Amino acid sequence: MKAAIRHLLRAAVPLGALYLYASRIEPNWLDIQLVDIVLPRLDPAFDGYRIVQFSDIHMDSHMTPARLRTVVEQVNAQQPDLTVITGDFITRRSHYVADEMVAVLRDLRAADGVLAVPGNHDYWNDQIGNVRRIMQRSGIIDLSNRVHSLTRDDAQLHIGGVDDVVYRQARLDLVLADLPANGAAILLAHEPDFADVSAPTGRFDLQLSGHTHGGQIRLPLLGSVITPTHGTRYLRGLIDIDGMWLYTNVGIGTVSFNMRFNCRPEITVFTLCAPAAH
């Protein structure tokens, strides 16, 4: 009996340490990924342009205002030319967290502003109207099915965005109709699998997405534990799809469990490079 108890204690100690790490340490341990990327149509006037992306805030009892404040401070510390948020501002109940979110998100600072698209959770329980008001009150431009063009002298860089795919609100046709024929184009789309639709158009150099949380809990041999619909093909990181780059950010928040393992919350800093300059 005593031997059995000793064996249980030996097993309990590492399991307890693993639980504390996955629930208390890693969800708060921000990973800042630096990505230099050549865009074929980027004008040299935008060479060195810095875009900072974060995603999947999932504001709730786990993503506290203090945690979000730390993210905003780290984003601002990267001195972005542009900041983008790729969806899932909330998990379920936006009206409980709206004022707290606005108080933090309005402190985002970028030379050319902050752009965003919503995600599937932003539509849960008919919350999308309130989520859009959170964006507006925070000074964030809602890029749903729209194009925002940036100008440097005679050169342009276009940022398009589609509304949520899961709720069938994405209208790429409207984005393409509004997109000028010349200049590099970047697409914001919450669900990364949308790249299978956007890449074949041949008009986008880069798609920035979130949604997957990178699997959130990634176990040796077993792989990713949490993978959502419309997000299993391109789980994380940079991939070339038919000549278009796709980057899937693993997000800063959590769903289902307030745990991360082998999948730290991420801020991504893109430095755009023009082919003629390199």
N, C-alpha and C positions, 0 to 999 in steps of 0.2 A: 504493500500500500504506500509506504513512504517513498519507494523507488518510483512509483507511478506519479506521485505528486511532484517529485523532483523533475521528472520528464516534462510534465505539464508546465511547470514554472520555467524550465529552460525554453520551451516553445513560446510561452506567453511573452517573455521579455522582448525577443526580436520582433514578434508580431505587434506588440504594443508600440515599439519604437517606430516600426514601419507605418502604423496608423497615424501616429503623431506627426511624422514627416509628411505624409501624403495629405493630411487634413490641416496642418498648421503652418508648415514651412513652405512647401513647394507652391501652393496657391498664391502665396505672397512674394515669391521669389521671381521678380521680373527678369525676363531674358530680352536683351536688346539685340536684335539681329540686324546686321549691316549687309545690305545687298547692293552691289554695283551692277547695273544692268544696261546693256546697249539696246536702244530702240532704233530700228532701221530708219524710221522716218523722222527722228528727232532732229530739229534744226540746231546747229551749233550754238545758237543764242540761248538754248536751254541746257547746254552741257553743264553738268554739275548740279542740276536742279534737285532739291531734296524733298521727297514726299515721305511723311511719317504716317504709317497705318496702324490702327488698332481696331479690335473687333470684339463682338460678343461680350458686352459689359455685363449683361444679365443682372441688373441692379435689383437686389433683394436683400434678405437678411444676411447673406454671405458677402455680397459686394457692398460693403459699407461706404459711406461718404469718405471716410479716412482712406480706405483702400483706393477708391477712385481718385482721390486727391493726389495720392502718390503716383498713379499712372499719368495724370495730367502734368504733374511737375516733371516727370521723366520725359514725356513727349515734348514739352516746351524746351527742355534742356538740350534737345537735339537740334534746335534752331531750324525748324522746318520752313521751307518755302510754302508748303501746303500740307495740311493734315487731313486725313480721310478716315472715316469710321464706317465699317462695312457690316452694319446691322446688328440686330438683337440688343437693343438698348435695355430692354427689360426681360423678365422671365414671364410674369403673369399679371402683376397688379401695378400699372403705371401710376395710378392716382395716389398711391401711398408714398411713392418715391419721387414724384415729379419735382417738387420744390428743392429737394436735396440734390437731385441730378443737375438741375439748372444752376444751382449755386456753385457747383464744381465745374461743369462743362463750359460755362461762360468764361472761364479763365484760360481756356485753350488759346494759344497765341501762335499764329503762323502768318508769314508775310502776305500770302495770297488767300488767307482765310481757311475755313474748315468746311469740308463737304461730307455728306453721308447719304447712305441708303438704308431703308429699314430691312429687318429680317423677319423670319416666320414667327418668332415669339412676339414680335411687335404687333402682330395681328390677332393674337390669342385674346379671346373674350372681348372682341371689338375694341381693343386698346389703341388701334393705329392712330385715331384722331388725336388722342392725348400725347402719343409719342411724337407726332409731327409738331404739336405745340411745344413739347420739350425742346425739339430742335430749334424751332423759331425763337423761343425765349432765350436759348443759349447762344444765338448768333450763328447757328450752323445752317448751311444751305442744304436743303433737301433736294437731292439730285434724282429723285424717282422719275425714270423715263424721260430724262432731260440731258442736255449737254451744257457744260460750262467751259468756255474757251478762255485761255490765258494768252496774253500777248507780250512779246518782247520785240520791240521795233516792228519789223514786218513779219516776224515769225509767230506761229501759233502752236499751242499745245492744248489738246482737247481732252476734257475729262467727261465721260458719259456715265450714266448710272441707270440701272434698271430696278424697278420695284421688286417685291418678293416673288420668287418662283413658286414656292410651295403653295401659296395662296393664289397663284395664277394671275398675278398683277404685273408681271414683267412684260413690257412692250418694247422689244428691241426695234421694232419697225419705226416707232416714234423717235427713238434715239438716232437711228440711221438717217431718217428724214431730216433731222436737225443738225446732223454732223457734216461740217464742211469737207470738201473732197481732199484737201491738202492738209498736211501736218500730222504729227504723231497723235495717236488716240489711245487713251486708257479707259477701261470700263470698270466700274464698281458694280459688283453683283454679289449679294450675300452668299448664295449657294455656288460652290466652285464647279459643280457639274454643268452649270450653265455654259462653261467654256466649250462644250460640245456643240452649242448653238452659236456662240459668238465667234469662235475661231474660224469656222468655214466662211464667214462673211468676208474675211481677208482685210477688214478695215481696222482692226484693233491690234496694237503692238503689245499690249499688256492688259490682263484682267486681274483685279485684286478682289479677293474673296475671304470669307471666314467660315462660320457655320459648323465646321467639323470638330472644333476644339482640339484638333490633332489627335483625336481619340481620347483625350483627357487623362485616361489611365492606361498606360502602355506597359504590358507585362512581358517579360522575357518568354519566348516561345509561343505564348498565347496571343500576342499582339494587342491591338486596341480594344478596350472594353466598351467604350461609348462612341458609337458612330451613328449619326442621324440619317434620315432619308435625304436624298439629293446631295449626299456628301461623302460617299464611300469610295468613289473612284480616285479623287485627288485629295488625299487626306491632309497633307501639309507640305509647305515648302514650294520650291520653284520647279516648274516643269514646262517643257516646250510642247505645245499642242498645235500641230499643223502650222507652224511658223509664228504662232502667238504665244507669248509668255503668260503663264498663269502662276500666281502666287497665292497660296492658301495660308492665311495667318491663323494660328492656333487659338487666338482669343485671350482675353484677360479674366473672364468670369468662368463660372462652372454651372452645370445643370445636373439634375438627378442626385449627385452626391457633391458636397463641397470638398472634393478631393482632386488632386492631380498627382500623377506619378510618372516620372520619365517624360514629362510634357509640360514644361514650365510656361506660365503665361507670357505672352509675347507682345513686344512693340517692334515693328519692322521699320527700318530706315532705308529707303531706296535712294540711291544716287543715280540719276539718269545720265546716260552717256550717249553722245552723238557719234555715229560712226565716222564722220568726217574729222572729228577731233581726236580720234584714237587710232 
